[in-house]
Each structure stands twice: as structure tokens, then as C-alpha cells.
Amino acid sequence: MSCGPFASAARAIDAGRDPNAQASRRPRCCSLGRCCHKRLSPLTLAYIHSVLKFALEHAVREEEIPRNVARNVRTGTPRPRRFNPLTADEARQLLTAAQGHRLASLFELALRTGLRKGELLGLHWEDLDLDGGTASIRRTLQRTRSSGMAGLPTKTISSERRIALPAPCITSLRAHRQRQAKERNQVVADLQGSGYVFTRPDGHPIEPATLTRHFNGLLRDAHLRPIRFHDLRHSTATLLLEQGVELVVIKELLGHAHIGVTATVYAHVRLRLQRQAIDLLGHALSNLPEAATEPDGGDEPPLRAAPVH
């Protein structure tokens, strides 16, 4: 049974402790009876510190405590999480392998728009304007401990947005709607009418873990290297950057709160593009034509040596 914040070792994320001291006392925070000696990631520690600091700051404003002691803690800047975006060739290979899959339109929408997993699963048909070619992102579908599968507000206020739908996605979504209507005619009436775009054949919402299994199977069928579903989102942004799309456009498409988030996450892509630009300039400078000896039609005459008397 979980012991609140002290059961982290049961989930294989136990904070590190002194191994020598560990042998002399029973693990305090392990429901398994042994310590895994694994530390929390810097990103998780930074998040926990941020939440605690915000809560204590509220207590200071309410005059419950005299000062916010969390401000004196320095956690450092966590490194951005590494990801493995698909190349353009791999993305085309994935789309080809997805043809005929029951969730082909979902995978295509994920790769072409960069929507998060929860945003995709939380889409309702009323959120889509297929005639106008737009989608309104209003919620995210998540599994919660209290309510099970539930539609929750988007990750941030900026995540609630309207995006343009690519023409191939509109076509695949129309075909998906027809297939879904045929499936619903074969199930009991009380299982119909959930309103979600992507559902199980019985009309119920799709579990995020189930979508991950479908995605992993698709990668195997396409003979592609293993990646996370979230890497499709990174693939979208990376490919757009490599095509010269402005950072502010990508920020709006992905629903980032600030453009600095987009710039930080994809800094390595921008650096690679800078190197390519520098290499192109270097190639141009190394192949300059010989200087012309005749005037080029400008206002200034060419320089000539002065006669010696």
C-alpha cells in the first residue's frame, strides 16, 4: 500500500541515500522492503521546488508565515529532456505504415500538427470544423485516480488554441468519421454518443496507455527505431524548423506559453541550422569569381596607379 510521498521507491524513483547507512536501518520510504537507490530527475526536483515555493509564497501573502524559506534553495537549471524526433524519411515511412490502421487519422494528425497525446484523445467532433479546416483544442483526456478517464483543462492557458488542419488530415478525419459511424451501429445504444473523435470500437474513450501500445506496434510494423509517442510532437516542430518556418508560428501551433520555451527546447535544431547557414556562406566565399578589371557601371571610377615623373 502506498505511503504517500514516502512510497517513491515502490515506483522505482526513490531518492538516493547513503548506501552504508542504508544497511544499518530499515528503508523508511519503501513499500517493497528494499531500496532502489534511484534519484529523482533534476526536472522533477525543479517542479517540486517550484510548487512548494509558490505555496509558501501564498502563505506569506496571507501572513500565515513570516518568510518563504524555499526562496533560499538553489536547485539549478535542469537540462532539457532529450528526445528522438523522426527524420523526414522516417516520418513518411510512418505515415505509409499507418495506412489501413484503425487510428491512422490520429497518427497523421499527431505528426502533422504536433498535438499532445491527451489533446488528441480529448478531441470532440464539435471541436472540428472540417469545412473551415480548423480544430479547437479545449481539453486533454487523462486518467485520474478519483474519476478515472476524464476531460481536463489544457496544460496551460496558451494550450487552449485553434489550429489549422492540413488537407490530408481533413480527408482522413472524414473517412474516420464514416468508419466510426459504422462501428457505433454495431454496439449497444447506451455505449454511443460519447462525442470523442477517437474512441474504441464500443464508443468508449481510448486509454492513453492503449494508444501507446498501438503506436509501438506501428513502429515495429514500419521497421522504425523505438521512440515515445511524445516524440511525434518534437518531430513536427523539428521538421518545421528545418523547413524554415518561423519560431513564433511553431510556438502557436504547439501551444507553448512563451516563445522562450520553444526556443529552449529546440535550441539544438536552431544551432544545426546556423551551422548549415555558415557552411553555405563559407562555400560561397570560397568560390568568389575573380575581381573584374573593367568598371562595373558604378559612380566611382576604378583605382589606377599614379604616374611617376
N, C-alpha and C positions, 0 to 999 in steps of 0.2 A: 504494500500500500504506500502511496506517495506521502512524503513528509514535507510537502510544500517546497520552499526554496532549498531545503537540505536533502532533497532526493535526486540531485542532479547526476550523481554517479550512476543511478539506475538508467539514465538516458545517455550514458557514455559521454557526459560533458562535465565531469566532476572537476572542480578547481584543484590545482596542484597543491600538494602538501609535502612536508619533509618526509622522504621515504624512511629515514632512520627512526624518526619519531612515530611513524605510522605503525611500526612493528610492536611498539610498546602500548598502544591503546587501540580500542575498537573504533573503526571508522564512524564518525558522527553523522555523516550525511549520505550513507549508502544503504539502500534497502536491499542490496544484493548480498551483503555480507563481505564484500571486498571492494577495494578502491581501484578505480581505473587509472588514476593519476593523470587524467587529461585536463587541460586547462581550457577555460572559456576563451573564445576568439577575441582579439582586440576590438573587433566591430561590436560584438555582443557586450563587452565591458563598457565601451563608449556609450552604447544605447542605454544600458542600465544606469550609468552615471548621469546621463542626460535626464532621464525620467526622475531620478532621485533629486537632482539639483532643481528641477522645475517644481517638484512637490514641496521641497523645503523653501524655495523662493516664495511660493504661495503662502506658506505658513508664516514667513517673515512679514509679508504684506498684511496678513491678518493679525499680526502682533502676537502670535502664539509662541514664537521663539525669537530670541534677540538677533541671531545672525544665521546665515546659510553656510554651514561648515563644509558643504560639498564644493563650494567655490574654491577651497584651498587644495582640492585634489587635482592633480595633473595626470590625465590618462593618456596624453599623447594623441597624435592623429593616426587613426587606423589606416592601413593601406587598403586601397580599393580591392574588392574581391576579384580574383582572376576569373576570366570566362573564356570560352572557346567558340567564337562565332563561326558560322559556316562561311565558306568562300562562295563566290558567285556560282561556280560549277557545282559545288555541293548543294547549294540551295535549289538549283534547277533539278538536280538528281532527286532531292527530297520531294519536290512537287510532282515529279514524274511518278515516283513510287506511291504517292498518296492518291493518285487517280484510281477511282473504284473503291476506295476506303469509305466506310460509312461516315467518318468525320473528316473527309477530305476538305470540305469548305472551312472547317475550323483551323486545320493546319495551314491552309493557304492564307486565311485571314491573319493568323498569328505571324506568319513570315512576311506578309506584305504590309502590315500596319504596325507591328511591334506591340500589340496589346498584351497585357499580363494574363496569366492563366485564369485568375479569378474574374477579370474583366470579360474574358471570352465566355466563361461559363455563366456569368451573370447577365448576359445579354438577353433582352426580351425582344420579341418581334416588333413590339411597339416602339422600340428604340431605333429600329432600322427604317430608313426612308430609301427603299431600293430605287424608286423612280427618281428621287433627287440625288441619289448616290452618296448618302451620308449615314453615319452611325453616331448616336448619342451615348456616351459612356457615363452611366449614372450610378452603377453599383458594382460590387465584387462579390462573387459567391464563395463562401468559406465554410469550413466545418468548425463549429464551435462546441465547447463542452456542454453548454447549457441547452442550446436549441438545435443541435445537430447542424444540418445544412441550412444556411441562412444567407439571404442577400444583405450585405452590409454596405455602409457608405464607402466610397472610393478611398484609396490610400491617403490622398491629400485633396484639398480643395481644387488644386490645379489638375488633379487626375480626372475630375468631372469635366468632360470636354466633348466637343463634337468634331469628328474627323471625317475626311473624305474617303470614300470607299473606292478602291481600284476597280476598273471594269471587270477583270476576271473574277474578283470576289463577288460582284453583283450577280454574275452569271451562275457561279457555283452556289450562292445562297438561294437563288430562285429554285435551282434543282434540288437543293437540300430541303426546302420547304415542301416541295411536292412529295419527296420521299417520306418526310415526317408525317404528312397528312395520311399517306397510305398506311404507315405503321400505326397511327392512332386509331384508324378504323378497325384494327385487329385486336385492340385491347379493350378492357372494361371501361365503361363510361366515366367512372369515378377517378380513373387514372389520367384522364385527358384534361387539357386546358391549363397546364402549368404556365404557359406563356413563354417559357425559355426557348431560345433558338436551338441550343444544343442539349439534347436530352438522351436518356436511354431509350431503347425501343418501347418500353412501357410508359414513357412520358415523364418519368421522374428525372430530376436534375442529375448531372454526371458528377461523381465524386472526383475531386482533384487527383487523388491517388490513382483512380481508374484511368484518367486521362494520361497520366504519366506512364502507365503500363502500355496503353495504346501507342504512345509516342515512342517508347523504347522498342516496341515491336516493329514500328515503321522504320526506325533507324536500321534495325537488323535486316529488314526486307530490302532496304535501299543500299545495304553494304556500306553504311556510313559509320564513322567513329562515334562512340558514345558521347553525348552531350546532355546537358539539362534542358528541360523544356524552356526555362527562362532564357537560355542562350539563343533561342529564336528571336527574342526581343533585341538582344545585343547584335544579332546578325543583321536585323533590319537597320538599326542605327549605323552599324559599321559599313554596310553596303551603300547606304545613302550618303554617308560622309565621303566614301571613295568615289561616288558619282558627282561630287561637288555640291551637294545640297547644303544650304546654309544651316549653321548650328541652331539658329532660332527656330527654323522650321521643324527640325528634328525634335527640339525641346517641346514644341506644341503638340507634335504627333505622339510623343511618348508620355506626355502629361507630367513632366518634371516640374517641381515647384519653382526652381530657379535655373537659369541657363548655366550657372556655375556648376550645378550638379551634372548636367550633360557634358560640359567641358571637362570636368574632372574624370568622369567615368570613361570617356573616350579620348583621353589625352594621348594614349599610345597611338591611336589611329591618326590623330592630327600630327603627331611627330613624324609618323611614317609618310604622310602626305607632304610634310615640309621637306623631308629628305628627297622625295621624288621631285619636288619642285626645284630644290637646289641642284639635283643631278641634271635636270633638264636645262637649267641655266648654265651649269658647267659645260654641258655638251655644246650649247650654243656658243659660248665664249671660246671654246677650243677649236671652233670651226669658222672663225670670223674670216670673211673674204679680205684679200689684200687691199690696202688703202688705195683709193682712186687717186691718180695723179692729175686728173683734169678737174676743173671747178665743177661742183655739183649743183650750180644754179643758185647758190645762197647769196646773201648780201655781201659777205666778206670775201675778198679775193684770196687765193691761196698764198701761203707764205713762200717767199723767194729769198734766196741769198743776196745780200747786198754786194754790189760790185766793189772790187778792191782797186784803188788807184795807186 
